[in-house]
Amino acid sequence: MVNRRQFISALGSVSLIGTAAATGSGLSAEDVPKEVPSGPIYLNQNENPLGMSPHAKKAANAALAYGHRYPDAMVRSLAAKIAHTEGLSNDSVIIGAGSTGLLIAQMFAMSGPNTTVIAPAPTFSRVERQCAVTGATYVPLPVNDRFEVDLEGLERLSAKTTGPVIVYIVTPNNPTGVLVPTNPLFNWIKRAPANVFFLIDEAYHDFVDDPAYQSAVSLVKEGYKNVFVARTFSKLHGMAGMRVGYGFGHADVTGKISAYYAPWNLALPSIAAAMASLDDTDFIARGKKSNSNGKAILTETLDALGLAHIPSQTNFVLHQITGDHQTYKDRMEEAGFLVGRYMNTGPGWNRVSIGTPEEMQAFCRTLKNFRDKDWI
Ligand SMILES: Cc1ncc(COP(=O)(O)O)c(C=O)c1O
């Protein structure tokens, strides 16, 4: 087991956390690509094109000195740090190997052959795929023509269903980028019958700038036991490869879920990086700014080309294309851009992740070039 005091002091000695981050030392635009890289540009998996926080990288490196120790204490420290930030008790927070690890554990803990999982379509597919493992029935309900989640429709479906129900809501949704309105969702959670449980996926929570938005964590704080909220370090924190996610629930809920995975199954460098990243407020602000600049460059070009796009509260945009999606993807790949991971968006639409502003400028030049060739 890691001697936490030793480890924290090791972190401190290389100026990684706490005061060093707060004063912004070493936070010049280090590691931020200034040029468009020569390899393919990844605009297909909603990652952070800036990479990880420089402080997080240093923390991960420092953690290698403790690689021979089990990470339990550091995992608990990260949970406590997140719990403190949210004003929750430590047992309301669990840490997992990405939020995927927690979504899967929740499904193992709470679903079986008599469970119905109700979700909007399209949405992130991991929970649907997990139904095939636990034997639950997956019932998708299409979003409306403005790509909004039909909460009333979902509630009607749920009311008609006997046996346990899990309502899976991604907000803002992937691949549409659209927020599920806070009040109607919260009111449903508050009045829902005892057989209905809500799995709220806030993977893109960090990007939201709509002032009307509220995280479902507030319901956990109010003591509701019918909700679990999953979040991730994979997106704004740029740590998709490090595999750290976290979740919030009443202690009864987190207790049930943590019985279905090994909460210490995380690499020490990843936990150290997550702790340092949380403190790196400059990096977080830079990531948000870069994302909104990149998004503005993209949407301006889409508007100029007359290609419809859905207003997005995330780091990706669902936009119109003309012609066949696979052909579009293949041509983009030939031009050096990986776009449009298939997500049941149907023909005529593509999801593109936001790269750096420079990458988005290059992408937009390619879009215009495609228009010149009559490809979009
Ligand atoms: C809505 C949603 N939930 C969860 C995940 C998985 O994230 P993680 O890397 O934390 O497993 C993703 C990844 O793209 C996502 O879009």
The ligand as a MOL file (V3000), in Angstrom:
LIG
                    3D

  0  0  0     0  0            999 V3000
M  V30 BEGIN CTAB
M  V30 COUNTS 16 16 0 0 0
M  V30 BEGIN ATOM
M  V30 1 C -21.7630 9.5440 -22.9370 0
M  V30 2 C -20.5010 8.7960 -22.6550 0
M  V30 3 N -20.4090 8.0950 -21.5270 0
M  V30 4 C -19.2890 7.4220 -21.2260 0
M  V30 5 C -18.2050 7.4260 -22.0790 0
M  V30 6 C -17.0050 6.6150 -21.7210 0
M  V30 7 O -16.0780 7.3680 -21.0610 0
M  V30 8 P -14.8670 6.7360 -20.2880 0
M  V30 9 O -13.6670 7.0150 -21.1180 0
M  V30 10 O -14.8580 7.4460 -18.9840 0
M  V30 11 O -15.0950 5.2740 -20.1140 0
M  V30 12 C -18.2540 8.1510 -23.2720 0
M  V30 13 C -17.1170 8.1600 -24.1910 0
M  V30 14 O -17.1060 8.6870 -25.2580 0
M  V30 15 C -19.4420 8.8610 -23.5630 0
M  V30 16 O -19.5710 9.5540 -24.6810 0
M  V30 END ATOM
M  V30 BEGIN BOND
M  V30 1 1 1 2
M  V30 2 1 2 3
M  V30 3 2 2 15
M  V30 4 2 3 4
M  V30 5 1 4 5
M  V30 6 1 5 6
M  V30 7 2 5 12
M  V30 8 1 6 7
M  V30 9 1 7 8
M  V30 10 2 8 9
M  V30 11 1 8 10
M  V30 12 1 8 11
M  V30 13 1 12 13
M  V30 14 1 12 15
M  V30 15 2 13 14
M  V30 16 1 15 16
M  V30 END BOND
M  V30 END CTAB
M  END
